Every structure is written in C-alpha cells, then in structure tokens.
Amino acid sequence: MRVARFAGEDDPRYGVVGEEDGVPTIAVLKGDPLYAGFELTGQKVPLDDVRLLAPVIPRSKVVGVGRNYAKHAVELGNDVPEHPLVFLKPNTSVIGPGDPIVYPEQTQDLHYEGELAVVIGRICKDVSVEDAPKVIFGYTVGNDVTARDLQRSDDQWARAKGFDTFCPLGPWIETNLDPADLRVTTELDGDLRQDGRTGDMVFSVADIIAYVSEFMTLLPGDVILTGTPEGVGPMQAGERVSVSVEGIGTLTNQVVPHD
C-alpha cells in the first residue's frame, strides 16, 4: 500500500495511491493513518491534480546512519564502523517532492546522498532484531543532503546535515516492502551518480532499529535514514537530483541558491 500526504483545501490530507480505470488516483483517508488508521472518506482525486508533500513530518526526529555501505566509507577515506554510526537531523530539515533544496551560503561543497528511509509506526524501546519489522509503518525515499566541507570542519555533524531543506522525503510511504535487497540510485540532471543495493548495507534495517532503540525511544512518524551507497558528490544551484528506491518510486528536487 502506498500512502501519500498531499496539499488539500485546508490542512494537508492523506490518501492511498492506486489506479481507477487506468488513471493514477488517491483514495482520501480520514486523518493521519499513523494515528487514525486506514479509514476511507469515499473521495478519490486524480494523482496528477494534487501536489504531493513530504509523506511524513516527524514530530520527534530524523535518525541518520553514516557509513553504512562499505564502499561509501572508503570513498570518503573512512573506516567501516563496528556499530551503526548514528546522528540526528531536525524535523525542520524535511521537505517533500518537488520542493527546492536551498544551497546555503555557509558551504561550498553541497552533496546528495540517496537512501532508503524507514518510517516508524509506534512507540518503541529496546526492540529486538526479530521484532523490528513489527514497529515499521513503511518505507520511503530520502536524500541526506550534506554540506561536506562543514562535515569535515566541525567536530559533529549537526550543522552539516541540519540546514532547512536538507532532508527531502517522498514521494509516498510504501507499507508492503522487503528492504533486504533493493536497488538505490541517484541521478543528477539525468546522469547516474549512485547505483547500489540495500543488500550491501553493513547493518540491516532491523539491526539499526535494534541498536537505536537501545538508547532512545522511537515514536510514530520518526524517520530513519539507512545510509547511502558509494558515488556521493557535489550538486550545484540549478541542478536537479532524483533518488529512486526499487519498489517505492522516485524523489526529485532542484537545488536553488540562497536568497
């Protein structure tokens, strides 16, 4: 099931993406399915007639995992970590499909990082690897935008990864997906830059959830970015970056200069 969040007449609305007579549609839901469940209103709208928003705005946090693909760690001159390397991005960094990524004046080296993102479905703590699938609401596509020069110069990553617009998510949440071996690609203005598989992750989705939940409570709507394959690189204002995850879809955003 694909769950979308889209611009409605008033507040953002939620719906299930499908087809009717060959036309992509959204069956509108009553409220946020993370909290209200899946109750249909009976209304359907053509997908092309709505503006998709970030499928979830974490009320709490975005958890990132660094260097979770061995070849990516090596390309930046780093060792593969013995445990998941965890950092946080603020929920104010989240944007949706088609929203602009702002190139801050504080950086001269802005990078894309295409990733599989996990959306947590319920409050959980000390989750075992075996029980990890039970706390997952679904999966979406993420771009862990990073100011690489600030990442190198700062003693921690909050500034390098925390600017507004540095966490594009979308286009929707896929609730029925096996994350074990999915293709993850990133294109910059149509040129393929990243091409990896989640099967190459050092730590699996279940491993990450078990590790993170050892020291912090995960809440409904929290997002976990699971790491990026090799091939990260710079993007410039005016360029368009598209991240695709097999079984979910494609997330596209354009980089724009700061005001």
C-alpha positions as CSV (number, residue, x, y, z in Angstrom):
1,M,0.0,0.0,0.0
2,R,1.3,3.5,-0.9
3,V,0.3,6.2,1.5
4,A,0.7,9.8,0.3
5,R,0.4,13.1,2.0
6,F,-0.8,15.9,-0.2
7,A,-2.0,19.5,-0.3
8,G,-5.7,19.7,0.4
9,E,-8.2,22.6,0.5
10,D,-7.2,23.3,4.1
11,D,-4.8,21.2,6.1
12,P,-2.6,18.5,4.4
13,R,-4.6,15.3,3.7
14,Y,-3.6,11.7,3.4
15,G,-4.6,9.0,0.9
16,V,-3.8,5.7,-0.6
17,V,-2.3,5.8,-4.1
18,G,-3.8,3.4,-6.7
19,E,-5.5,3.4,-10.1
20,E,-9.1,3.7,-11.3
21,D,-9.7,2.9,-14.9
22,G,-6.0,3.1,-15.6
23,V,-5.8,6.6,-14.1
24,P,-3.5,7.1,-11.0
25,T,-5.7,8.2,-8.1
26,I,-5.6,8.9,-4.4
27,A,-8.3,7.5,-2.2
28,V,-8.6,10.0,0.5
29,L,-8.3,8.9,4.2
30,K,-9.8,10.3,7.3
31,G,-6.9,11.8,9.2
32,D,-3.3,10.7,9.5
33,P,-3.1,6.9,9.2
34,L,-0.2,6.8,11.6
35,Y,-2.7,7.8,14.4
36,A,-6.2,7.4,12.9
37,G,-5.7,4.1,11.0
38,F,-6.9,3.5,7.5
39,E,-10.5,4.8,7.1
40,L,-11.5,6.0,3.7
41,T,-13.7,9.0,3.1
42,G,-15.0,7.7,-0.2
43,Q,-13.5,10.6,-2.1
44,K,-11.0,9.9,-4.8
45,V,-8.8,12.5,-6.7
46,P,-6.5,12.1,-9.7
47,L,-2.9,11.9,-8.6
48,D,-1.9,14.5,-11.3
49,D,-4.3,17.0,-9.7
50,V,-2.6,17.2,-6.3
51,R,0.7,18.4,-5.0
52,L,2.5,15.7,-3.1
53,L,4.1,16.8,0.2
54,A,6.6,15.0,2.4
55,P,4.8,11.8,3.3
56,V,5.6,12.3,6.9
57,I,6.8,15.2,9.1
58,P,8.5,13.6,12.1
59,R,7.1,15.1,15.3
60,S,10.2,14.0,17.0
61,K,13.3,13.3,15.0
62,V,15.1,12.0,11.9
63,V,17.8,9.5,12.7
64,G,20.7,9.2,10.2
65,V,23.1,6.3,9.9
66,G,26.6,7.1,8.5
67,R,29.0,4.9,6.6
68,N,26.5,2.0,6.3
69,Y,27.9,1.0,2.9
70,A,31.5,-0.1,3.0
71,K,32.4,1.4,-0.4
72,H,30.9,4.7,0.6
73,A,33.0,4.8,3.8
74,V,36.1,4.0,1.7
75,E,35.4,6.7,-0.9
76,L,35.5,9.3,1.8
77,G,38.6,7.9,3.4
78,N,36.8,6.4,6.5
79,D,36.9,3.1,8.2
80,V,33.7,0.9,8.2
81,P,32.2,1.4,11.7
82,E,31.9,-1.5,14.1
83,H,28.5,-0.3,15.3
84,P,25.9,1.9,13.5
85,L,27.2,5.5,13.3
86,V,24.2,7.5,14.4
87,F,23.4,11.2,14.0
88,L,20.3,13.3,14.1
89,K,18.7,15.7,11.6
90,P,16.0,18.1,12.8
91,N,12.5,17.7,11.6
92,T,12.7,21.3,10.2
93,S,15.1,19.9,7.5
94,V,12.3,17.8,6.0
95,I,10.8,18.8,2.6
96,G,8.7,16.9,0.0
97,P,8.8,16.0,-3.6
98,G,9.5,19.0,-5.9
99,D,10.4,21.3,-3.0
100,P,13.7,23.2,-3.5
101,I,16.9,22.3,-1.7
102,V,18.5,25.6,-0.7
103,Y,22.2,25.9,-1.2
104,P,23.4,27.7,2.0
105,E,25.9,30.5,1.9
106,Q,27.9,28.7,4.6
107,T,29.0,25.8,2.4
108,Q,30.9,25.5,-0.9
109,D,30.5,21.7,-1.2
110,L,26.9,20.5,-1.1
111,H,26.4,16.8,-1.7
112,Y,23.5,14.4,-2.4
113,E,23.1,11.1,-0.5
114,G,20.3,8.9,-1.8
115,E,18.9,6.5,0.8
116,L,16.2,4.1,1.8
117,A,14.2,5.7,4.7
118,V,12.2,3.8,7.3
119,V,9.1,5.3,8.9
120,I,8.4,4.1,12.5
121,G,4.8,3.2,13.2
122,R,4.6,3.0,17.0
123,I,6.3,4.0,20.3
124,C,9.0,1.5,20.9
125,K,12.1,1.0,23.0
126,D,14.7,-1.9,23.3
127,V,13.4,-3.6,20.2
128,S,15.0,-6.9,19.3
129,V,16.2,-7.6,15.8
130,E,13.5,-10.2,15.4
131,D,10.7,-7.7,16.5
132,A,12.0,-4.8,14.4
133,P,9.5,-5.4,11.5
134,K,6.6,-5.0,13.9
135,V,7.4,-1.3,14.6
136,I,7.8,-0.3,11.0
137,F,5.0,1.6,9.4
138,G,6.6,1.7,6.0
139,Y,9.4,2.9,3.8
140,T,10.1,6.0,1.7
141,V,12.9,7.6,-0.3
142,G,15.3,10.0,1.3
143,N,18.1,12.3,0.4
144,D,20.5,13.0,3.3
145,V,21.8,16.4,1.9
146,T,25.2,17.2,3.4
147,A,27.4,20.2,3.5
148,R,30.6,18.1,3.1
149,D,33.1,20.9,3.9
150,L,31.2,21.6,7.2
151,Q,31.1,17.9,8.0
152,R,34.9,17.8,7.7
153,S,35.5,21.0,9.7
154,D,33.0,20.6,12.5
155,D,33.5,18.1,15.4
156,Q,30.0,16.9,14.9
157,W,27.5,16.7,12.0
158,A,24.5,18.7,13.2
159,R,25.3,21.8,11.1
160,A,26.5,19.9,8.0
161,K,23.3,17.8,7.9
162,G,20.8,20.0,9.7
163,F,20.0,23.0,7.5
164,D,16.4,23.6,6.4
165,T,15.6,21.6,3.2
166,F,18.4,19.1,3.9
167,C,16.1,16.1,4.2
168,P,13.9,15.5,1.2
169,L,11.4,12.6,1.7
170,G,8.9,11.1,-0.7
171,P,7.1,10.6,-2.9
172,W,5.0,8.4,-0.6
173,I,5.3,5.6,2.0
174,E,5.2,2.0,0.8
175,T,3.9,-0.2,3.6
176,N,4.5,-3.5,2.0
177,L,8.1,-3.9,1.1
178,D,11.0,-6.2,1.9
179,P,14.1,-3.9,2.4
180,A,16.7,-6.7,2.2
181,D,18.0,-6.1,-1.3
182,L,16.6,-3.1,-3.1
183,R,18.3,-1.0,-5.8
184,V,19.0,2.6,-4.7
185,T,20.1,5.1,-7.4
186,T,20.7,8.8,-7.6
187,E,20.7,10.9,-10.8
188,L,21.9,14.4,-11.2
189,D,20.4,16.2,-14.2
190,G,19.7,12.7,-15.6
191,D,23.2,11.4,-15.2
192,L,23.5,8.3,-13.0
193,R,25.8,9.0,-10.0
194,Q,24.8,6.4,-7.4
195,D,23.8,2.8,-8.0
196,G,23.8,0.4,-5.0
197,R,21.7,-2.2,-3.3
198,T,20.4,-2.3,0.3
199,G,21.8,-5.8,0.4
200,D,25.2,-4.2,0.7
201,M,24.4,-2.3,3.8
202,V,26.8,-3.1,6.7
203,F,23.9,-3.0,9.2
204,S,20.4,-4.1,8.1
205,V,17.2,-2.2,8.8
206,A,16.4,-4.5,11.7
207,D,20.0,-4.1,13.1
208,I,19.7,-0.3,13.0
209,I,16.3,-0.2,14.7
210,A,17.5,-2.6,17.5
211,Y,20.7,-0.5,18.0
212,V,19.0,2.9,18.0
213,S,16.1,1.8,20.3
214,E,18.7,0.7,22.9
215,F,19.4,4.3,23.8
216,M,16.4,6.3,22.6
217,T,12.7,5.8,22.3
218,L,11.3,5.8,18.8
219,L,8.0,7.5,18.2
220,P,5.4,7.2,15.5
221,G,6.5,9.1,12.4
222,D,10.2,9.1,13.3
223,V,12.3,8.5,10.2
224,I,15.5,6.5,10.0
225,L,17.8,7.2,7.0
226,T,19.7,3.9,6.5
227,G,22.9,5.2,4.8
228,T,24.0,5.9,1.2
229,P,25.8,3.8,-1.4
230,E,29.1,5.0,-3.0
231,G,29.0,7.7,-5.6
232,V,28.2,10.8,-3.4
233,G,29.2,14.0,-4.9
234,P,28.6,17.7,-5.3
235,M,25.5,19.4,-6.7
236,Q,25.1,23.0,-7.8
237,A,22.3,25.5,-7.8
238,G,20.1,24.8,-10.8
239,E,20.7,21.1,-10.9
240,R,18.0,18.5,-10.3
241,V,18.6,15.5,-8.1
242,S,16.5,12.4,-8.3
243,V,16.7,9.5,-5.9
244,S,15.0,6.2,-6.7
245,V,14.4,3.2,-4.5
246,E,13.2,-0.1,-6.0
247,G,9.6,-0.8,-5.0
248,I,8.9,2.7,-3.9
249,G,9.5,5.3,-6.5
250,T,11.5,8.4,-7.3
251,L,12.0,11.6,-5.3
252,T,13.1,14.7,-7.3
253,N,14.2,18.1,-6.0
254,Q,16.0,21.0,-7.6
255,V,18.9,22.9,-5.9
256,V,18.3,26.6,-5.7
257,P,20.7,29.4,-4.5
258,H,20.1,31.0,-1.1
259,D,18.4,34.4,-1.1
